[in-house]
Amino acid sequence: MLHINELIYRIEGRVLLDRATVGIAAGHKVGLIGRNGAGKTTLLRLITGELSPDDGAIGFPKSAKLGYVAQEAPGGDATLIEWVLEADQERASLLSEAEVATDPQRIADIHNRLVDIDAHSAHARAAQILAGLGFDEAAQNRPCREYSGGWRMRVALAAVLFLEPEILLLDEPTNYLDLEGTLWLENYLRAYPHTILMVSHDRNLLNRAVTSILHLDRGRLTLYAGGYDDFEEARSEQQRLEGKLKKKQDDERKRITAFVDRFRAKATKAAQAQSRLKALAKMKPIAAQVDERVAPITFPKPEKALASPLIRLEGVEAGYEPGKPILRNIELRIDNDDRIALLGQNGNGKSTFAKLISGRLPPQQGESWSHKNLTFGYFAQHQLDELSEGRTPFEYISDLMPAASEAERRTRLGTAGFGFDRADNRCDTLSGGEKARLLLMLATFHAPHILVLDEPTNHLDVDSRETLIRALNDYDGAVILISHDRHLVEACAERLWLVADSTVKPFDGDMADYQRHLLDERSSRPSGNVKATSVKSDDRADQRRSAAERRAQVAPLRRAMTDAEKEVNRLTASIAKIDVSLADPELYSREPETAQKLSVERGLQAKNLTAAEEAWLTATEAFEQASNT
């Protein structure tokens, strides 16, 4: 279906694609992955013909319809449903012609073609897609101009899905979606009947919606069967085998070289030495597999821990216009070690709550209390566009470190992934991932007590997302996280808060429970002209009530498991700290009493750790048993 042969493409003298070759069969769903800046989006633009390769060829059947999300979001007075329907130009043209055609044969041909393209169900299909991406019937009939850029990009995505092209190209389709939209898209793509080539860094999406992974690395393309986890396993095994083969080859080279050096001058061995020299020359060297280093993401530790609670909200209302609150009746507190993920559809107020928490939006009513020395780090996607195009990372860090030397500033930038080759580059030349890293560094520079992250992963590749997960788990402050990346939420968040029905409340359950909650809600509401699922309202109410009761039953067990795990981590860290002190050989001669006290303390801590681990295992088994019943 899609063939890429010996493709070469250069940009500013750098070879981005180096004889890249791959064949994708019809109906296959392929996830295109690679490091930030590897050339994934460029490859899609080459396939669409927006760019021309320096050499090589891209081929697919002329009859195949190619679909790619437009870079410009739709606007104007057309309603969302109208805009999506108009994307099918053939249908729109046939309908227009049918209104004026007079020739009976032509009229018959038009109606036969309308039947062939299933035009009679177009409105229902368009409404169903828009509903899946978060637009109810009322929203579908509002003009495009009333929506922000992110929502308009959803409409652009809906239009491409509605066309149902034979080759569907998607570039980070979840960037503008909330978790509910991401879950819907995952199911839609899984059932899509044609070929898909999709750039994504969403591990869950790549595991569930595609059948193959196409890896772009150093300009070359390699196709792996299965999802992302399968790719990681296969890639690791390939690197291990190639490493062993390279070592074997290096050993053989050394043996041949030693033989030649030893017997080159002996007449009886000269012919054999020459033969081995020829064998050595023909031996194709195996390149060492050296993965590009992923710069770590680190967050500085707050200098002084503050007592809990850090923030307490009682009866708080928040909004942007007087008398028109978006959020009401908020009764919550945030402690110094909280890891909280905000759940809820886009537009429900997650970003509003993040601004309220970080002091960027004052409460309209109620009591809001926060620790007087509390500091915040705030990251939001829109800030990427607020970076000054003409400034460099070095200039930004210079503002924050005015008294530091150039070496100190560059060292700080280096730890964030900006070496000498990138630190002096203007922001308008940085990739989205590099801009995100720069903003994360700036947001956390002063070691805040609370870190508020609003969609931090949109421009980070898979490996960079893993470094972010490690950074968040190592961070000593509290974290408020808004993300459609389930892997990130599951790996970092210990508490879930649901933003819905104009308020924010704790959600008793995990991400699997939330997914079931979303599916229950979706099945209970009609969308546009799509026929609602035929489930009686009483049955749905019973299902929701049963799910709520189950979540309430397992919530205490979840808290007990989490508390036990925290105690294990605390004792492990305490023992490690004692071990560092006891490892100092001079301590025993310099302060023998201290050494003895530490030894006794370590024994007690080790005993407590054993008990804590048993408690944690017991709590985990109880929670898992209750969750599976």
C-alpha atoms as one frame of an Amber mdcrd trajectory, in Angstrom:
protein
   0.000   0.000   0.000   2.704   2.502   1.035   6.304   2.068  -0.124   9.261
   4.257   0.870  12.394   3.453  -1.100  15.925   4.773  -0.453  14.540   8.106
   0.741  17.080  10.893   1.341  16.198  14.288   2.757  18.516  16.994   4.032
  17.694  20.092   6.028  20.249  22.859   6.536  23.044  20.484   5.530  22.013
  17.767   8.020  20.873  14.410   6.665  17.491  13.777   8.273  16.545  10.699
   6.237  19.394   8.518   5.000  18.194   5.976   2.403  15.153   5.237   4.554
  13.235   2.242   3.241  10.066   0.494   4.397   6.922  -1.140   3.020   3.569
  -0.912   4.817   0.871  -3.356   3.736  -2.743  -2.348   3.212  -4.788  -2.296
   6.408  -1.798  -2.187   8.740  -1.811   0.284  11.627   1.686   1.605  12.252
   3.009   3.844  15.011   5.918   6.035  13.877   8.317   6.747  16.743  11.712
   8.369  17.212  13.493  10.968  19.267  12.452  14.622  19.141  13.935  16.106
  15.971  14.480  12.721  14.296  12.299  13.715  11.321   8.933  12.033  11.954
   6.769  14.997  10.953   9.080  15.643   8.000   8.466  12.089   6.789   4.691
  12.629   6.905   5.066  15.882   4.944   7.170  14.055   2.349   4.436  11.412
   1.978   1.761  14.076   1.455   3.924  15.836  -1.137   4.241  19.013   0.917
   8.025  18.468   0.803  10.151  16.936  -1.941  12.918  14.402  -1.181  16.502
  14.902  -2.304  16.507  11.334  -3.586  14.479   8.164  -3.400  10.770   7.599
  -3.939   7.467   7.286  -2.116   4.726   5.240  -3.750   1.126   4.286  -3.095
  -1.835   3.484  -5.386  -3.108   6.497  -7.313  -6.661   5.554  -6.405  -5.882
   5.585  -2.674  -7.196   8.590  -0.783  -4.619  10.177   1.534  -5.794  11.870
   4.730  -3.724  14.290   6.828  -4.875  16.743   9.498  -4.624  20.331   8.250
  -2.148  22.521  10.093  -4.615  25.428  10.199  -7.595  25.064  12.509 -11.022
  25.670  10.939 -12.761  28.991  11.593 -15.583  31.086  10.184 -19.348  30.942
  10.573 -19.812  27.325   9.471 -20.989  25.072  12.273 -18.820  22.176  13.348
 -21.092  19.583  11.757 -21.227  21.589   8.521 -17.464  21.950   8.402 -16.904
  18.227   8.868 -19.503  17.318   6.239 -17.981  19.757   3.744 -14.642  17.975
   4.096 -16.067  15.281   1.814 -15.829  17.371  -1.344 -17.235  14.650  -3.590
 -20.397  14.345  -1.505 -20.817  18.123  -1.302 -20.311  18.464  -5.063 -22.795
  15.693  -5.880 -25.441  17.154  -3.587 -25.007  20.592  -5.160 -25.228  19.146
  -8.657 -28.302  17.098  -7.764 -30.193  20.310  -6.985 -29.700  21.733 -10.503
 -29.285  18.651 -12.716 -32.025  18.130 -15.353 -30.698  15.182 -17.368 -32.463
  12.017 -16.096 -29.395   9.828 -16.714 -27.104  12.238 -14.866 -29.566  12.455
 -11.969 -29.581   8.664 -11.756 -25.774   8.538 -11.850 -25.552  11.125  -9.055
 -27.913   9.221  -6.779 -26.205   5.908  -7.497 -22.851   7.453  -6.544 -24.356
   8.955  -3.372 -25.504   5.473  -2.429 -22.032   4.044  -3.168 -20.331   6.534
  -0.805 -22.984   5.991   1.880 -24.002   9.663   1.736 -27.344   9.071   3.483
 -25.552   8.223   6.762 -22.944  10.993   6.491 -24.613  13.312   8.990 -24.889
  10.539  11.608 -21.266   9.450  11.059 -19.979  13.021  11.355 -22.009  13.597
  14.511 -20.728  10.364  16.029 -17.095  11.324  15.411 -17.585  14.834  16.800
 -19.302  13.384  19.861 -16.418  11.026  20.419 -14.023  13.975  20.370 -16.038
  15.839  23.001 -18.721  17.838  21.127 -22.337  17.244  22.137 -25.272  18.053
  19.847 -25.469  21.693  20.926 -21.725  22.181  20.451 -21.840  20.620  16.982
 -24.276  23.301  15.844 -22.200  26.266  17.020 -19.920  28.119  14.559 -16.233
  27.204  14.443 -15.147  30.767  15.260 -16.525  30.414  18.806 -13.920  27.795
  19.721 -10.296  28.141  20.774  -7.436  26.778  18.683  -7.182  23.481  20.580
 -10.895  22.705  20.125 -10.722  23.676  16.447  -7.888  21.208  15.941 -10.244
  18.528  17.239 -12.662  19.521  14.485  -9.853  19.238  11.923  -9.140  15.735
  13.241 -12.845  14.876  13.045 -12.933  15.962   9.387 -10.054  13.640   8.443
 -11.587  10.706  10.305 -14.934  11.381   8.618 -13.292  11.115   5.173 -12.052
   7.624   6.114  -9.077   7.732   3.716  -7.306   4.565   2.578  -4.080   5.958
   4.045  -4.573   7.937   7.262  -1.617  10.022   8.459  -1.779  11.362  12.017
   0.776  13.550  13.800   0.396  13.445  17.593  -3.427  13.274  17.393  -3.890
  13.221  21.187  -2.118  16.537  21.816  -5.410  18.446  21.802  -7.517  15.749
  23.435  -8.448  15.098  27.034  -8.355  11.593  28.473 -11.932  10.836  27.398
 -11.188  11.874  23.819  -7.967   9.852  23.841  -9.826   6.724  24.959 -12.424
   7.207  22.222  -9.737   7.751  19.574  -7.906   4.637  20.705 -11.012   2.504
  20.156 -11.805   4.233  16.850  -8.327   3.660  15.406  -8.275   0.068  16.570
 -11.399  -0.611  14.479 -10.310   1.569  11.513 -10.595  -0.508   8.301  -7.686
   1.029   6.356  -3.971   1.822   6.661  -2.743   4.141   9.431   0.668   5.770
   9.888   0.618   7.688  13.154   3.289   9.709  14.951   2.710   9.391  18.682
   4.599   9.309  21.960   1.609   8.030  23.943   2.715   4.611  25.178  -0.835
   3.399  25.890  -2.086   4.446  22.459   0.883   2.742  20.788   0.234  -0.437
  22.736  -3.486  -0.623  22.007  -4.226   1.015  18.652  -1.411  -0.111  16.315
  -0.168  -3.442  15.022   3.405  -2.369  14.182   6.019   0.150  15.295   8.123
   2.004  12.723  11.306   3.280  14.364  13.091   6.264  12.817  16.642   6.304
  14.131  19.668   8.073  12.602  17.809   8.521   9.343  16.889   4.854   8.919
  13.509   3.138   9.242  12.994  -0.232  10.941   9.612  -1.945  11.243   8.780
  -4.019  14.329   5.691  -6.186  14.839   3.430  -5.449  17.803   2.906  -2.459
  20.060   5.384  -0.227  21.856   6.178  -2.687  24.664   6.878  -5.367  22.047
   9.151  -2.901  20.215  11.114  -2.126  23.380  11.643  -5.813  24.081  12.650
  -6.607  20.483  14.945  -3.580  20.282  16.707  -4.516  23.530  17.178  -8.098
  22.372  18.519  -6.895  19.012  21.017  -4.598  20.721  22.090  -7.408  23.043
  22.678  -9.827  20.162  24.484  -7.229  18.065  26.652  -6.391  21.065  27.603
 -10.058  21.463  28.253 -10.392  17.731  30.414  -7.273  17.733  32.477  -8.593
  20.640  32.938 -11.900  18.825  34.023 -10.072  15.680  36.415  -7.819  17.621
  37.991 -10.887  19.227  38.407 -12.486  15.775  40.018  -9.313  14.445  42.498
  -9.331  17.323  43.323 -13.016  16.719  43.899 -12.501  12.975  45.941  -9.355
  13.543  48.108 -11.174  16.110  48.673 -14.055  13.677  49.647 -11.690  10.840
  51.992  -9.684  13.069  53.659 -12.873  14.267  54.113 -14.732  10.972  54.226
 -12.017   8.303  58.048 -12.258   8.028  58.211 -16.078   7.923  58.305 -17.494
   4.436  56.436 -20.662   5.428  53.574 -18.620   6.873  53.573 -15.645   4.468
  50.786 -17.023   2.237  48.578 -17.757   5.246  49.262 -14.299   6.654  48.242
 -12.696   3.351  45.104 -14.834   3.237  44.103 -13.669   6.693  44.796 -10.039
   5.769  42.336 -10.398   2.892  39.767 -11.976   5.221  40.264  -9.114   7.642
  39.719  -6.545   4.878  36.479  -8.249   3.799  35.130  -8.437   7.333  32.279
  -5.906   7.461  32.501  -4.091  10.789  29.480  -4.252  13.076  28.609  -0.820
  14.410  28.328  -0.528  18.141  24.747   0.138  19.230  24.997   3.415  21.078
  21.637   4.991  21.825  21.480   8.748  21.769  21.715  10.005  25.310  18.466
  11.313  26.734  19.243  14.289  28.917  17.760  13.812  32.386  15.037  16.046
  33.750  15.693  17.086  37.335  13.755  19.256  39.757  15.624  20.931  42.617
  14.613  19.996  46.136  12.772  22.700  48.125  15.247  24.170  50.592  12.868
  23.978  53.530   9.964  21.559  53.835   6.709  23.143  55.024   4.233  21.620
  57.421   0.994  20.227  56.000  -1.439  21.348  54.825   0.141  23.579  52.240
  -3.257  24.723  50.958  -6.779  24.438  52.350  -9.913  25.409  50.430 -13.325
  25.696  52.091 -16.434  26.576  50.102 -14.335  28.213  47.385 -15.727  29.503
  44.104 -13.527  30.490  41.155 -14.072  32.003  37.737 -13.068  34.817  35.417
 -16.190  37.000  35.529 -17.871  38.334  38.692 -20.980  36.359  39.508 -20.177
  33.637  36.944 -18.083  31.015  38.776 -16.773  28.073  36.787 -16.019  26.022
  39.918 -18.086  25.987  43.120 -18.124  24.406  46.590 -14.488  23.296  46.589
 -13.553  21.598  49.883 -10.002  20.281  49.561  -6.516  20.366  51.048  -3.057
  19.759  49.619  -0.247  18.285  51.736   3.490  18.581  51.184   3.928  15.095
  49.690   0.781  14.916  47.548   0.822  13.565  44.004  -2.544  14.573  42.556
  -3.843  14.109  38.999  -6.823  16.162  37.829  -9.311  14.210  35.726 -12.208
  15.525  33.666 -13.139  16.645  30.184 -11.515  19.678  28.618 -13.632  22.707
  29.396 -14.718  21.440  32.809 -12.255  23.674  34.641  -9.018  21.719  35.185
  -6.815  24.613  34.047  -8.974  27.042  36.048  -8.374  24.968  39.174  -4.638
  24.831  38.434  -4.568  28.638  38.220  -6.562  28.896  41.468  -4.160  26.586
  43.296  -1.065  28.397  42.029  -2.382  31.837  42.970  -2.826  32.974  39.373
  -6.592  33.249  39.870  -8.048  34.648  43.125 -11.125  32.933  44.615 -14.435
  34.734  44.176 -15.932  33.331  47.374 -15.053  31.030  50.236 -11.957  30.661
  52.367  -8.613  29.945  50.739  -5.628  29.441  53.047  -2.041  28.716  52.036
   1.258  28.589  53.895   2.874  32.031  53.985   6.218  30.737  52.613   4.652
  28.571  49.917   6.215  28.776  46.417   4.914  27.417  43.108   6.305  26.181
  39.826   3.787  26.427  37.003   3.966  24.839  33.551   1.262  25.128  30.883
   1.303  24.273  27.183   0.387  27.790  26.065   3.655  29.020  27.580   5.552
  27.410  24.690   4.120  30.105  22.436   5.058  32.804  24.948   8.800  32.128
  24.736  10.480  35.020  22.963  11.518  33.779  19.517  14.711  35.854  19.435
  15.988  34.849  22.889  18.176  31.851  23.687  18.169  29.412  26.630  21.445
  31.003  27.769  19.779  34.431  27.925  16.878  33.036  29.947  19.176  31.355
  32.479  21.294  34.525  32.691  18.220  36.425  33.912  17.790  33.859  36.698
  21.516  33.681  37.574  22.736  37.294  37.184  25.666  36.899  39.586  26.822
  33.512  38.269  29.748  32.945  35.929  29.221  31.815  32.366  30.528  28.355
  33.265  27.977  28.028  36.082  25.141  29.092  33.802  26.171  26.660  31.075
  26.522  23.867  33.607  22.951  24.491  34.753  21.760  24.457  31.150  23.732
  21.294  30.444  21.913  19.412  33.190  18.643  20.280  31.427  19.864  19.005
  28.057  21.147  22.261  26.551  24.805  21.752  25.730  26.992  24.221  23.871
  25.371  23.201  20.583  21.857  24.177  21.741  22.216  26.706  24.572  22.808
  29.635  22.191  20.108  28.703  19.686  17.160  31.052  19.334  13.883  29.747
  20.733  12.253  29.829  17.310  14.745  27.145  16.179  14.122  24.826  19.140
  11.904  21.775  18.785   8.708  21.460  20.802  10.427  19.002  23.140  13.348
  21.372  23.713  10.962  24.241  24.469   9.128  22.042  26.973  12.420  21.158
  28.694  13.367  24.843  28.847  10.024  25.778  30.409  10.264  22.947  32.954
  13.723  24.172  33.958  12.515  27.782  34.288   9.377  26.778  36.228  11.333
  24.772  38.803  14.473  26.907  39.004  13.681  28.302  42.471  12.834  24.876
  43.950   9.059  25.347  44.475   7.063  23.533  47.135   4.223  22.768  44.700
   4.700  21.956  41.039   1.642  22.468  38.795   1.973  20.786  35.392  -0.686
  21.291  32.716  -0.102  18.791  29.866   3.714  18.660  30.221   4.266  15.726
  27.830   2.672  16.947  24.596   5.995  17.570  22.843   8.187  15.042  24.670
   9.204  11.756  23.060   8.685   8.459  24.864  12.148   8.369  26.450  11.883
  11.989  27.622   8.510  11.156  29.179  10.177   8.383  31.141  12.796  10.824
  32.444   9.963  13.170  33.475   8.318  10.330  35.382  11.556   9.655  37.259
  11.980  13.360  37.997   8.450  13.660  39.407   8.850  10.543  41.541  12.154
  11.864  42.932  10.793  15.367  43.541  10.300  16.226  47.231   7.476  18.741
  46.762   3.790  18.305  45.957   2.616  17.804  42.365  -0.651  18.779  40.666
  -0.797  17.046  37.284  -3.111  17.543  34.298  -2.401  15.053  31.540  -4.108
  12.825  28.977  -1.102  10.466  29.209  -2.412   7.549  31.261   1.048   6.045
  31.668   2.291   9.269  33.267  -0.713   9.507  35.587  -0.522   5.857  36.630
   3.233   6.077  37.258   3.186   9.340  39.254  -0.201  10.131  40.786  -1.265
   8.752  44.142  -4.569  10.638  44.342  -7.132  11.402  41.639  -9.408  14.453
  41.730 -12.331  14.698  39.323 -13.237  18.085  37.874 -16.882  17.772  36.821
 -20.307  19.283  37.479 -18.712  22.673  38.301 -16.666  21.393  41.228 -13.569
  19.383  42.178 -13.851  16.255  44.305 -11.637  13.245  45.146 -12.221  10.251
  42.875 -12.179   6.947  44.729 -10.569   4.549  42.307  -7.708   4.160  39.858
  -7.413   4.925  36.147  -9.155   1.679  35.218 -12.088   2.729  37.410 -12.094
   6.149  35.739 -12.142   4.571  32.294 -15.175   2.505  33.315 -16.731   5.680
  34.717 -16.272   7.407  31.346 -17.756   4.480  29.441 -20.759   4.418  31.771
 -21.303   8.130  31.192 -20.911   7.804  27.429 -23.395   4.958  27.206 -25.960
   6.994  29.130 -26.077  10.044  26.841 -27.095  10.461  23.187 -24.699  12.430
  20.965 -25.898  14.528  18.026 -28.023  12.370  15.732 -26.345   9.167  16.868
 -28.719   6.662  18.335 -28.096   6.270  22.061 -27.177   2.872  23.458 -30.357
   0.978  24.284 -29.825   0.621  28.004 -32.649   1.475  30.358 -31.973   4.449
  32.596 -32.753   2.367  35.673 -30.153  -0.207  34.630 -27.573   2.514  34.054
 -28.312   4.031  37.430 -27.860   0.622  39.049 -24.566   0.164  37.217 -23.281
   3.568  38.326 -24.462   2.969  41.878 -22.769  -0.441  41.943 -19.534   1.036
  40.561 -19.611   3.832  43.121 -20.164   1.344  45.956 -17.281  -0.798  44.743
 -14.968   2.237  44.563 -16.025   3.245  48.072 -15.232  -0.248  49.371 -11.751
  -0.409  47.885 -10.810   3.218  48.679  -9.733   2.493  52.305  -7.734  -0.506
  51.091  -6.033   1.663  48.472  -5.141   4.271  51.102  -3.786   1.574  53.422
  -1.650   0.169  50.610  -0.350   3.631  49.684   0.440   4.525  53.308   2.264
   1.219  53.795   4.305   1.784  50.640   5.261   5.287  51.813   6.450   3.834
  55.128   8.588   1.262  53.300  10.123   4.013  51.181  10.741   6.200  54.229
  12.508   3.446  56.165  14.532   2.396  53.106  15.741   5.966  52.646  16.549
   6.268  56.359  18.615   3.068  56.342  20.454   4.198  53.204  21.347   7.466
  54.942  22.691   5.601  57.981  24.686   3.285  55.723  26.395   6.269  54.121
  27.535   7.455  57.550  28.665   3.991  58.648  30.657   3.587  55.422  33.058
   6.290  56.612  36.012   4.354  58.135  37.152   7.385  60.136  33.852   7.590
  61.991  34.728   4.627  64.230  37.976   6.208  65.453  36.774   9.796  65.450
  33.313   9.295  67.010  33.009   5.718  68.286  29.890   6.517  70.337  28.138
   7.934  67.299  29.118   4.881  65.261  27.658   2.595  67.943  24.414   4.583
  68.108  24.055   4.486  64.348  24.640   0.726  64.301  21.920   0.207  66.915
  19.595   2.581  65.067  20.180   0.729  61.824  19.237  -2.567  63.440  15.989
  -1.084  64.727  15.213   0.473  61.352  15.896  -2.829  59.585  13.489  -4.591
  61.935  10.862  -1.933  61.337  11.417  -2.228  57.587  10.721  -5.962  57.667
   7.450  -5.331  59.496   6.551  -2.495  57.109   7.193  -4.667  54.058   4.936
  -7.394  55.460   2.221  -4.806  56.122   2.613  -3.463  52.597   2.329  -6.932
  51.046  -0.756  -7.690  53.129  -2.383  -4.384  52.171  -1.531  -4.901  48.489
  -3.028  -8.409  48.451  -6.203  -7.140  50.151  -6.587  -4.302  47.666  -5.968
  -6.501  44.612  -8.394  -9.137  45.868 -11.099  -6.515  46.468 -10.464  -4.884
  43.075 -10.857  -8.173  41.224 -14.119  -9.203  42.872
